[in-house]
Amino acid sequence: MLDQATVILVMGVSGCGKSSVATELVAKIGGRLIEGDAFHPPENIARMAAGQPLDDAMRGPWLDRIASEITALQKAEGSPIVVACSALKRAYRDRLRSAAPTMRVLCLVGSEDVLRQRLETREGHFMKADLLASQLATLEVPEPDEGATVIDIDQPIDAIIDRFLEESADWSR
């Protein structure tokens, strides 16, 4: 069951709908949204906009900023926190778990064709379709011990959220 101390990570490769799902999830359950893209330093954004993937060393400080924001909101708010962040590797998710050990994960997955189509038609975002292959190669789908729900994106956002909340009803703290 979701409670005030819940931290939910909505993760996946670019184009999977992290921000849209996270925004709708917050609208449905209340709480605060942390948009991971807002925590990238300008050099990371410039690199990705130029079609160059980030390496682990570049992602580390970004993940630490997000973890710090989780900690700050937990202290200040006491309401659910939903984080939209790619968190492609388990090590990245573990870095976020340092701030929220009981964090739940909603991993959005989809076919390369669907993801590419979304990226090619998306406007106003620094991440382009050129980096999809590197993101898919980096993606480590969460293991069962990570408290994760893996859901295919080829369905309406409401259906994704309803399934996630249905599965979360069995969570115990």
Accessible surface in RSA format (square Angstrom, percent):
REM  Atomic radii and reference values for relative SASA: ProtOr
REM  Chains: A
REM  Algorithm: Lee & Richards
REM  Probe-radius: 1.40
REM  Slices: 20
REM RES _ NUM      All-atoms   Total-Side   Main-Chain    Non-polar    All polar
REM                ABS   REL    ABS   REL    ABS   REL    ABS   REL    ABS   REL
RES MET A   1   147.47  76.4 139.69  92.5   7.78  18.5 101.70  86.5  45.77  60.6
RES LEU A   2    41.71  23.2  22.21  15.9  19.49  49.0  22.41  15.7  19.29  51.9
RES ASP A   3    54.24  38.0  44.76  44.5   9.48  22.4  39.41  92.7  14.83  14.8
RES GLN A   4   113.47  63.5 112.38  82.1   1.09   2.6  52.05 110.8  61.42  46.6
RES ALA A   5    54.28  49.9  41.97  64.8  12.31  28.0  49.75  70.1   4.52  12.0
RES THR A   6     8.11   5.8   6.18   6.3   1.93   4.6   4.78   6.4   3.33   5.0
RES VAL A   7     3.67   2.4   2.14   1.9   1.53   3.7   2.14   1.9   1.53   4.1
RES ILE A   8     0.04   0.0   0.04   0.0   0.00   0.0   0.04   0.0   0.00   0.0
RES LEU A   9     0.00   0.0   0.00   0.0   0.00   0.0   0.00   0.0   0.00   0.0
RES VAL A  10     0.00   0.0   0.00   0.0   0.00   0.0   0.00   0.0   0.00   0.0
RES MET A  11     0.00   0.0   0.00   0.0   0.00   0.0   0.00   0.0   0.00   0.0
RES GLY A  12     0.00   0.0   0.00   N/A   0.00   0.0   0.00   0.0   0.00   0.0
RES VAL A  13     3.14   2.1   3.00   2.7   0.14   0.3   3.00   2.6   0.14   0.4
RES SER A  14     8.30   7.0   6.53   8.7   1.77   4.1   6.89  14.7   1.40   2.0
RES GLY A  15     8.39  10.3   0.00   N/A   8.39  10.3   4.98  13.7   3.41   7.6
RES CYS A  16     1.37   1.0   0.05   0.1   1.31   3.1   0.05   0.1   1.31   1.4
RES GLY A  17    21.25  26.2   0.00   N/A  21.25  26.2  18.88  51.8   2.37   5.3
RES LYS A  18    30.06  14.7  27.72  17.0   2.35   5.6  18.61  16.8  11.45  12.2
RES SER A  19    48.11  40.7  46.02  61.4   2.09   4.8  33.42  71.2  14.69  20.6
RES SER A  20    57.12  48.3  48.35  64.5   8.78  20.2  17.84  38.0  39.28  55.0
RES VAL A  21     1.58   1.0   1.58   1.4   0.00   0.0   1.58   1.4   0.00   0.0
RES ALA A  22     0.00   0.0   0.00   0.0   0.00   0.0   0.00   0.0   0.00   0.0
RES THR A  23    68.53  48.7  66.57  67.5   1.96   4.7  55.95  75.1  12.58  19.0
RES GLU A  24    77.41  44.4  75.47  57.1   1.94   4.6  12.40  24.0  65.01  53.1
RES LEU A  25     0.00   0.0   0.00   0.0   0.00   0.0   0.00   0.0   0.00   0.0
RES VAL A  26    26.56  17.5  24.68  22.3   1.88   4.5  24.68  21.4   1.88   5.1
RES ALA A  27    81.22  74.7  40.45  62.4  40.77  92.8  52.21  73.5  29.02  76.9
RES LYS A  28   115.06  56.1  79.94  49.1  35.11  83.6  64.05  57.6  51.01  54.3
RES ILE A  29    43.60  24.8  14.11  10.5  29.48  71.1  22.47  16.2  21.13  57.3
RES GLY A  30    32.28  39.8   0.00   N/A  32.28  39.8  30.56  83.9   1.72   3.9
RES GLY A  31    29.32  36.2   0.00   N/A  29.32  36.2   2.72   7.5  26.60  59.6
RES ARG A  32   100.30  42.1  98.86  50.4   1.43   3.4  25.86  35.3  74.44  45.1
RES LEU A  33    61.98  34.5  38.28  27.4  23.71  59.6  38.28  26.9  23.71  63.8
RES ILE A  34     4.18   2.4   1.48   1.1   2.71   6.5   4.18   3.0   0.00   0.0
RES GLU A  35    50.61  29.1  46.86  35.5   3.75   8.9  38.61  74.7  12.00   9.8
RES GLY A  36     0.02   0.0   0.00   N/A   0.02   0.0   0.02   0.1   0.00   0.0
RES ASP A  37    43.83  30.7  40.53  40.3   3.31   7.8  12.13  28.6  31.70  31.6
RES ALA A  38    81.92  75.3  40.64  62.7  41.29  93.9  53.51  75.4  28.42  75.3
RES PHE A  39    49.25  24.6  43.49  26.9   5.76  15.0  47.60  28.9   1.65   4.7
RES HIS A  40    18.38  10.0   6.47   4.5  11.92  30.5   0.83   0.9  17.55  20.4
RES PRO A  41    19.10  13.9  13.04  11.9   6.06  22.0  19.10  15.8   0.00   0.0
RES PRO A  42   107.03  78.0  99.43  90.6   7.60  27.6 103.85  85.7   3.19  19.8
RES GLU A  43   118.58  68.1 107.47  81.3  11.11  26.4  62.93 121.7  55.65  45.4
RES ASN A  44     5.75   4.0   5.46   5.3   0.30   0.7   0.30   0.7   5.46   5.3
RES ILE A  45    56.78  32.3  56.78  42.3   0.00   0.0  56.78  40.9   0.00   0.0
RES ALA A  46    62.51  57.5  50.73  78.3  11.77  26.8  57.75  81.3   4.76  12.6
RES ARG A  47    79.86  33.5  74.72  38.1   5.14  12.2  15.06  20.6  64.80  39.3
RES MET A  48    10.54   5.5  10.38   6.9   0.16   0.4   0.62   0.5   9.92  13.1
RES ALA A  49    53.16  48.9  30.97  47.8  22.18  50.5  31.33  44.1  21.83  57.8
RES ALA A  50    74.05  68.1  35.97  55.5  38.09  86.6  49.11  69.2  24.94  66.1
RES GLY A  51    23.52  29.0   0.00   N/A  23.52  29.0   5.47  15.0  18.06  40.4
RES GLN A  52    84.93  47.5  84.48  61.7   0.44   1.1  16.86  35.9  68.07  51.6
RES PRO A  53    61.12  44.5  56.58  51.6   4.54  16.5  58.77  48.5   2.36  14.6
RES LEU A  54    12.70   7.1   3.55   2.5   9.15  23.0   3.92   2.8   8.77  23.6
RES ASP A  55    72.21  50.6  66.25  65.9   5.96  14.1  41.37  97.4  30.85  30.8
RES ASP A  56    74.02  51.9  66.74  66.4   7.28  17.2  33.42  78.7  40.60  40.5
RES ALA A  57    81.83  75.2  58.33  90.0  23.50  53.5  69.97  98.5  11.86  31.4
RES MET A  58    58.79  30.4  50.29  33.3   8.50  20.2  55.95  47.6   2.84   3.8
RES ARG A  59    21.15   8.9  21.15  10.8   0.00   0.0   0.46   0.6  20.69  12.5
RES GLY A  60     3.21   4.0   0.00   N/A   3.21   4.0   3.11   8.5   0.11   0.2
RES PRO A  61    67.41  49.1  63.24  57.7   4.17  15.1  66.49  54.9   0.92   5.7
RES TRP A  62     4.79   1.9   4.73   2.3   0.05   0.1   4.73   2.5   0.05   0.1
RES LEU A  63     0.53   0.3   0.53   0.4   0.00   0.0   0.53   0.4   0.00   0.0
RES ASP A  64    60.52  42.4  58.47  58.2   2.05   4.8  26.72  62.9  33.80  33.7
RES ARG A  65   101.66  42.7  95.71  48.8   5.95  14.2  44.01  60.1  57.66  34.9
RES ILE A  66     0.00   0.0   0.00   0.0   0.00   0.0   0.00   0.0   0.00   0.0
RES ALA A  67    10.54   9.7  10.28  15.9   0.26   0.6  10.54  14.8   0.00   0.0
RES SER A  68    72.52  61.3  62.18  83.0  10.34  23.8  36.29  77.3  36.23  50.8
RES GLU A  69    54.34  31.2  52.27  39.5   2.07   4.9   3.13   6.1  51.21  41.8
RES ILE A  70     0.07   0.0   0.07   0.0   0.00   0.0   0.07   0.0   0.00   0.0
RES THR A  71    47.36  33.7  47.34  48.0   0.01   0.0  36.92  49.6  10.43  15.8
RES ALA A  72    52.24  48.0  43.66  67.4   8.59  19.5  49.74  70.0   2.50   6.6
RES LEU A  73    14.51   8.1  14.51  10.4   0.00   0.0  14.51  10.2   0.00   0.0
RES GLN A  74    63.42  35.5  46.54  34.0  16.87  40.2  24.13  51.4  39.29  29.8
RES LYS A  75   172.21  84.0 133.42  81.9  38.80  92.4  92.23  83.0  79.99  85.2
RES ALA A  76    82.35  75.7  41.49  64.0  40.86  92.9  51.09  71.9  31.26  82.8
RES GLU A  77    74.71  42.9  42.71  32.3  32.00  76.2   5.45  10.6  69.25  56.5
RES GLY A  78    36.90  45.5   0.00   N/A  36.90  45.5  31.63  86.8   5.26  11.8
RES SER A  79    24.00  20.3  21.42  28.6   2.57   5.9  19.91  42.4   4.08   5.7
RES PRO A  80    10.52   7.7  10.52   9.6   0.00   0.0  10.52   8.7   0.00   0.0
RES ILE A  81     1.50   0.9   1.48   1.1   0.02   0.1   1.48   1.1   0.02   0.1
RES VAL A  82     0.00   0.0   0.00   0.0   0.00   0.0   0.00   0.0   0.00   0.0
RES VAL A  83     0.21   0.1   0.21   0.2   0.00   0.0   0.21   0.2   0.00   0.0
RES ALA A  84     1.47   1.4   0.31   0.5   1.16   2.6   0.72   1.0   0.75   2.0
RES CYS A  85     2.44   1.8   0.00   0.0   2.44   5.7   2.44   6.2   0.00   0.0
RES SER A  86    16.20  13.7  14.46  19.3   1.74   4.0   6.96  14.8   9.24  12.9
RES ALA A  87     0.05   0.0   0.00   0.0   0.05   0.1   0.00   0.0   0.05   0.1
RES LEU A  88     0.54   0.3   0.52   0.4   0.02   0.0   0.52   0.4   0.02   0.0
RES LYS A  89    54.07  26.4  54.07  33.2   0.00   0.0  21.59  19.4  32.48  34.6
RES ARG A  90    77.41  32.5  77.41  39.5   0.00   0.0  37.32  51.0  40.09  24.3
RES ALA A  91    65.71  60.4  53.27  82.2  12.44  28.3  57.57  81.1   8.13  21.5
RES TYR A  92    10.64   5.0  10.64   6.1   0.00   0.0  10.64   8.0   0.00   0.0
RES ARG A  93     0.82   0.3   0.82   0.4   0.00   0.0   0.00   0.0   0.82   0.5
RES ASP A  94    62.84  44.0  55.03  54.8   7.81  18.5  25.37  59.7  37.47  37.4
RES ARG A  95    98.79  41.5  91.67  46.7   7.12  17.0  29.16  39.9  69.63  42.2
RES LEU A  96     0.11   0.1   0.11   0.1   0.00   0.0   0.11   0.1   0.00   0.0
RES ARG A  97    37.31  15.7  34.83  17.8   2.47   5.9  28.69  39.2   8.62   5.2
RES SER A  98    91.23  77.1  51.84  69.2  39.39  90.7  50.89 108.4  40.34  56.5
RES ALA A  99    15.69  14.4   2.00   3.1  13.69  31.1   7.18  10.1   8.51  22.5
RES ALA A 100     2.55   2.3   1.21   1.9   1.33   3.0   2.55   3.6   0.00   0.0
RES PRO A 101   107.80  78.6  86.95  79.3  20.85  75.8  89.09  73.6  18.71 116.3
RES THR A 102    72.95  51.9  61.11  62.0  11.84  28.2  57.93  77.8  15.02  22.7
RES MET A 103     5.23   2.7   0.11   0.1   5.12  12.2   0.23   0.2   5.00   6.6
RES ARG A 104    50.02  21.0  50.02  25.5   0.00   0.0   4.70   6.4  45.32  27.5
RES VAL A 105     0.00   0.0   0.00   0.0   0.00   0.0   0.00   0.0   0.00   0.0
RES LEU A 106     0.00   0.0   0.00   0.0   0.00   0.0   0.00   0.0   0.00   0.0
RES CYS A 107     0.00   0.0   0.00   0.0   0.00   0.0   0.00   0.0   0.00   0.0
RES LEU A 108     0.91   0.5   0.00   0.0   0.91   2.3   0.00   0.0   0.91   2.4
RES VAL A 109    37.95  25.0  34.70  31.4   3.25   7.8  37.95  33.0   0.00   0.0
RES GLY A 110    18.92  23.3   0.00   N/A  18.92  23.3   4.28  11.7  14.64  32.8
RES SER A 111    62.19  52.6  46.42  62.0  15.77  36.3  53.97 114.9   8.22  11.5
RES GLU A 112    80.07  46.0  72.35  54.7   7.72  18.4  22.22  43.0  57.86  47.2
RES ASP A 113   117.09  82.0 109.68 109.2   7.41  17.5  31.59  74.3  85.50  85.3
RES VAL A 114    41.19  27.1  40.21  36.4   0.98   2.4  41.08  35.7   0.11   0.3
RES LEU A 115     1.13   0.6   1.13   0.8   0.00   0.0   1.13   0.8   0.00   0.0
RES ARG A 116    75.64  31.8  75.64  38.6   0.00   0.0  33.94  46.4  41.71  25.3
RES GLN A 117   117.66  65.8 115.13  84.1   2.53   6.0  30.28  64.4  87.38  66.3
RES ARG A 118    85.89  36.1  79.72  40.6   6.17  14.7  37.20  50.8  48.70  29.5
RES LEU A 119     6.21   3.5   0.24   0.2   5.97  15.0   0.33   0.2   5.88  15.8
RES GLU A 120   115.49  66.3  79.41  60.1  36.09  85.9  33.55  64.9  81.94  66.9
RES THR A 121    98.98  70.4  75.62  76.7  23.36  55.7  66.17  88.9  32.81  49.6
RES ARG A 122    83.22  34.9  60.32  30.7  22.90  54.5  46.50  63.5  36.72  22.3
RES GLU A 123   161.14  92.5 132.72 100.4  28.42  67.7  51.70 100.0 109.44  89.4
RES GLY A 124    88.17 108.7   0.00   N/A  88.17 108.7  44.21 121.3  43.96  98.5
RES HIS A 125    43.99  24.0  39.08  27.2   4.90  12.5  38.39  39.6   5.60   6.5
RES PHE A 126    38.10  19.1  27.64  17.1  10.46  27.2  34.59  21.0   3.52  10.1
RES MET A 127    11.01   5.7   9.23   6.1   1.78   4.2   8.85   7.5   2.16   2.9
RES LYS A 128    89.71  43.8  89.29  54.8   0.42   1.0  70.88  63.8  18.83  20.1
RES ALA A 129    13.22  12.2  10.82  16.7   2.40   5.5  10.82  15.2   2.40   6.4
RES ASP A 130   106.51  74.6  72.84  72.5  33.67  79.6  30.93  72.8  75.57  75.4
RES LEU A 131     5.16   2.9   5.02   3.6   0.14   0.4   5.16   3.6   0.00   0.0
RES LEU A 132     0.90   0.5   0.00   0.0   0.90   2.3   0.41   0.3   0.49   1.3
RES ALA A 133    59.49  54.7  52.67  81.3   6.82  15.5  55.07  77.6   4.42  11.7
RES SER A 134    36.94  31.2  28.19  37.6   8.76  20.2  34.12  72.6   2.83   4.0
RES GLN A 135    14.38   8.0  13.78  10.1   0.60   1.4   3.21   6.8  11.17   8.5
RES LEU A 136    53.23  29.6  37.98  27.2  15.25  38.3  38.36  26.9  14.87  40.0
RES ALA A 137    90.38  83.1  48.55  74.9  41.83  95.2  61.15  86.1  29.23  77.4
RES THR A 138    31.65  22.5  22.84  23.2   8.81  21.0   8.36  11.2  23.29  35.2
RES LEU A 139    35.77  19.9  16.48  11.8  19.28  48.5  16.48  11.6  19.28  51.9
RES GLU A 140    79.67  45.7  73.80  55.8   5.86  14.0  37.76  73.0  41.90  34.2
RES VAL A 141    67.60  44.5  55.94  50.6  11.66  28.1  55.94  48.6  11.66  31.6
RES PRO A 142    12.39   9.0   0.00   0.0  12.39  45.1   0.00   0.0  12.39  77.0
RES GLU A 143    94.57  54.3  93.68  70.9   0.89   2.1  27.41  53.0  67.16  54.8
RES PRO A 144   126.40  92.1  97.35  88.7  29.06 105.6 108.26  89.4  18.15 112.8
RES ASP A 145   108.11  75.7  68.19  67.9  39.92  94.4  52.69 124.0  55.42  55.3
RES GLU A 146     5.06   2.9   0.55   0.4   4.51  10.7   3.78   7.3   1.29   1.1
RES GLY A 147    20.33  25.1   0.00   N/A  20.33  25.1  18.19  49.9   2.14   4.8
RES ALA A 148    32.29  29.7   2.11   3.3  30.18  68.7   2.61   3.7  29.68  78.6
RES THR A 149     5.98   4.3   3.45   3.5   2.52   6.0   2.86   3.8   3.12   4.7
RES VAL A 150    53.22  35.0  39.45  35.7  13.77  33.2  39.45  34.3  13.77  37.4
RES ILE A 151     0.52   0.3   0.00   0.0   0.52   1.2   0.52   0.4   0.00   0.0
RES ASP A 152    68.09  47.7  64.19  63.9   3.89   9.2  31.19  73.4  36.89  36.8
RES ILE A 153     1.82   1.0   0.80   0.6   1.02   2.5   0.80   0.6   1.02   2.8
RES ASP A 154   112.31  78.7  86.65  86.2  25.66  60.7  16.05  37.8  96.26  96.0
RES GLN A 155    66.04  36.9  45.58  33.3  20.47  48.7  23.67  50.4  42.38  32.1
RES PRO A 156    95.24  69.4  82.91  75.6  12.33  44.8  94.62  78.1   0.62   3.8
RES ILE A 157    59.92  34.1  55.12  41.1   4.79  11.6  55.12  39.7   4.79  13.0
RES ASP A 158    92.76  65.0  91.19  90.8   1.57   3.7  24.98  58.8  67.77  67.6
RES ALA A 159    38.02  35.0  28.34  43.7   9.68  22.0  34.15  48.1   3.87  10.3
RES ILE A 160     3.56   2.0   3.56   2.7   0.00   0.0   3.56   2.6   0.00   0.0
RES ILE A 161     2.35   1.3   2.35   1.8   0.00   0.0   2.35   1.7   0.00   0.0
RES ASP A 162    67.87  47.5  62.87  62.6   5.01  11.8  27.77  65.4  40.10  40.0
RES ARG A 163    98.81  41.5  94.63  48.2   4.19  10.0  41.52  56.7  57.29  34.7
RES PHE A 164     0.00   0.0   0.00   0.0   0.00   0.0   0.00   0.0   0.00   0.0
RES LEU A 165    35.39  19.7  29.42  21.0   5.97  15.0  29.74  20.9   5.64  15.2
RES GLU A 166   132.40  76.0 118.89  89.9  13.51  32.2  44.11  85.3  88.29  72.1
RES GLU A 167    65.05  37.3  57.22  43.3   7.83  18.7  29.28  56.6  35.77  29.2
RES SER A 168     2.23   1.9   2.23   3.0   0.00   0.0   0.00   0.0   2.23   3.1
RES ALA A 169    64.97  59.7  43.62  67.3  21.35  48.6  46.89  66.0  18.09  47.9
RES ASP A 170   126.40  88.5  97.23  96.8  29.17  69.0  33.99  80.0  92.42  92.2
RES TRP A 171    42.74  17.2  29.58  14.3  13.16  30.9  21.18  11.3  21.55  35.0
RES SER A 172    92.14  77.9  74.25  99.1  17.89  41.2  44.34  94.4  47.80  67.0
RES ARG A 173   158.10  66.4  85.91  43.8  72.19 171.9  67.33  92.0  90.77  55.0
END  Absolute sums over single chains surface
CHAIN  1 A     8148.4       6398.7       1749.7       4488.7       3659.7
END  Absolute sums over all chains
TOTAL          8148.4       6398.7       1749.7       4488.7       3659.7
